[in-house]
Amino acid sequence: MNISYFTIPPALILALLPRFYSGLSGPGAKLFDRNNPRGFNDVLKTAELDDELRGRLLRAEAASANGFEALPFYAAAVTAGNAAGVSATTMNVLSAVWLVSRLAYNYVYIWHQATEILAPGQTPLRFKVWSVGTMVCLSMYVMAGLKAS
């Protein structure tokens, strides 16, 4: 059974979750203007919030934006892999790994990044988790290309 297409709606939900936390139901809800959602970052920057909370809310907004930026790339990769005839098992595993990587990305970006202490030249955990998801998508495209050849 191929469930990879069914992972696209949860991918959308994973893009929405940080916004849900930051502005719709979380600590920034009283500052969120549903008539001007794109102005929320500017409101957060000037609101009277403690610096830790402000940073977490701004990172949640950035994580949500990144999720929406990654969504078309992922959905197209799933479509390409399936259209080319990549095995259902492979597509299912890669899709599940991508969802887990996005969940981890949201967590690391919002709650871990502010406390991460990096030595010079060290790669942030957020980038490592993001790279896993990107590699999964690229793998789907490569397998689709190989299968279609």
Secondary structure as a PSIPRED ss2 file (coil, helix, strand):
# PSIPRED VFORMAT (PSIPRED V4.0)

   1 M C   1.000  0.000  0.000
   2 N C   1.000  0.000  0.000
   3 I C   1.000  0.000  0.000
   4 S H   0.000  1.000  0.000
   5 Y H   0.000  1.000  0.000
   6 F H   0.000  1.000  0.000
   7 T H   0.000  1.000  0.000
   8 I H   0.000  1.000  0.000
   9 P H   0.000  1.000  0.000
  10 P H   0.000  1.000  0.000
  11 A H   0.000  1.000  0.000
  12 L H   0.000  1.000  0.000
  13 I H   0.000  1.000  0.000
  14 L H   0.000  1.000  0.000
  15 A H   0.000  1.000  0.000
  16 L H   0.000  1.000  0.000
  17 L H   0.000  1.000  0.000
  18 P H   0.000  1.000  0.000
  19 R H   0.000  1.000  0.000
  20 F H   0.000  1.000  0.000
  21 Y H   0.000  1.000  0.000
  22 S H   0.000  1.000  0.000
  23 G H   0.000  1.000  0.000
  24 L H   0.000  1.000  0.000
  25 S C   1.000  0.000  0.000
  26 G C   1.000  0.000  0.000
  27 P C   1.000  0.000  0.000
  28 G C   1.000  0.000  0.000
  29 A H   0.000  1.000  0.000
  30 K H   0.000  1.000  0.000
  31 L H   0.000  1.000  0.000
  32 F C   1.000  0.000  0.000
  33 D C   1.000  0.000  0.000
  34 R C   1.000  0.000  0.000
  35 N C   1.000  0.000  0.000
  36 N C   1.000  0.000  0.000
  37 P H   0.000  1.000  0.000
  38 R H   0.000  1.000  0.000
  39 G H   0.000  1.000  0.000
  40 F H   0.000  1.000  0.000
  41 N H   0.000  1.000  0.000
  42 D H   0.000  1.000  0.000
  43 V H   0.000  1.000  0.000
  44 L H   0.000  1.000  0.000
  45 K H   0.000  1.000  0.000
  46 T H   0.000  1.000  0.000
  47 A C   1.000  0.000  0.000
  48 E C   1.000  0.000  0.000
  49 L C   1.000  0.000  0.000
  50 D C   1.000  0.000  0.000
  51 D H   0.000  1.000  0.000
  52 E H   0.000  1.000  0.000
  53 L H   0.000  1.000  0.000
  54 R H   0.000  1.000  0.000
  55 G H   0.000  1.000  0.000
  56 R H   0.000  1.000  0.000
  57 L H   0.000  1.000  0.000
  58 L H   0.000  1.000  0.000
  59 R H   0.000  1.000  0.000
  60 A H   0.000  1.000  0.000
  61 E H   0.000  1.000  0.000
  62 A H   0.000  1.000  0.000
  63 A H   0.000  1.000  0.000
  64 S H   0.000  1.000  0.000
  65 A H   0.000  1.000  0.000
  66 N H   0.000  1.000  0.000
  67 G H   0.000  1.000  0.000
  68 F H   0.000  1.000  0.000
  69 E H   0.000  1.000  0.000
  70 A H   0.000  1.000  0.000
  71 L H   0.000  1.000  0.000
  72 P H   0.000  1.000  0.000
  73 F H   0.000  1.000  0.000
  74 Y H   0.000  1.000  0.000
  75 A H   0.000  1.000  0.000
  76 A H   0.000  1.000  0.000
  77 A H   0.000  1.000  0.000
  78 V H   0.000  1.000  0.000
  79 T H   0.000  1.000  0.000
  80 A H   0.000  1.000  0.000
  81 G H   0.000  1.000  0.000
  82 N H   0.000  1.000  0.000
  83 A H   0.000  1.000  0.000
  84 A H   0.000  1.000  0.000
  85 G C   1.000  0.000  0.000
  86 V C   1.000  0.000  0.000
  87 S C   1.000  0.000  0.000
  88 A H   0.000  1.000  0.000
  89 T H   0.000  1.000  0.000
  90 T H   0.000  1.000  0.000
  91 M H   0.000  1.000  0.000
  92 N H   0.000  1.000  0.000
  93 V H   0.000  1.000  0.000
  94 L H   0.000  1.000  0.000
  95 S H   0.000  1.000  0.000
  96 A H   0.000  1.000  0.000
  97 V H   0.000  1.000  0.000
  98 W H   0.000  1.000  0.000
  99 L H   0.000  1.000  0.000
 100 V H   0.000  1.000  0.000
 101 S H   0.000  1.000  0.000
 102 R H   0.000  1.000  0.000
 103 L H   0.000  1.000  0.000
 104 A H   0.000  1.000  0.000
 105 Y H   0.000  1.000  0.000
 106 N H   0.000  1.000  0.000
 107 Y H   0.000  1.000  0.000
 108 V H   0.000  1.000  0.000
 109 Y H   0.000  1.000  0.000
 110 I H   0.000  1.000  0.000
 111 W H   0.000  1.000  0.000
 112 H H   0.000  1.000  0.000
 113 Q H   0.000  1.000  0.000
 114 A H   0.000  1.000  0.000
 115 T H   0.000  1.000  0.000
 116 E C   1.000  0.000  0.000
 117 I C   1.000  0.000  0.000
 118 L C   1.000  0.000  0.000
 119 A C   1.000  0.000  0.000
 120 P C   1.000  0.000  0.000
 121 G C   1.000  0.000  0.000
 122 Q C   1.000  0.000  0.000
 123 T C   1.000  0.000  0.000
 124 P C   1.000  0.000  0.000
 125 L H   0.000  1.000  0.000
 126 R H   0.000  1.000  0.000
 127 F H   0.000  1.000  0.000
 128 K H   0.000  1.000  0.000
 129 V H   0.000  1.000  0.000
 130 W H   0.000  1.000  0.000
 131 S H   0.000  1.000  0.000
 132 V H   0.000  1.000  0.000
 133 G H   0.000  1.000  0.000
 134 T H   0.000  1.000  0.000
 135 M H   0.000  1.000  0.000
 136 V H   0.000  1.000  0.000
 137 C H   0.000  1.000  0.000
 138 L H   0.000  1.000  0.000
 139 S H   0.000  1.000  0.000
 140 M H   0.000  1.000  0.000
 141 Y H   0.000  1.000  0.000
 142 V H   0.000  1.000  0.000
 143 M H   0.000  1.000  0.000
 144 A H   0.000  1.000  0.000
 145 G H   0.000  1.000  0.000
 146 L H   0.000  1.000  0.000
 147 K H   0.000  1.000  0.000
 148 A H   0.000  1.000  0.000
 149 S C   1.000  0.000  0.000
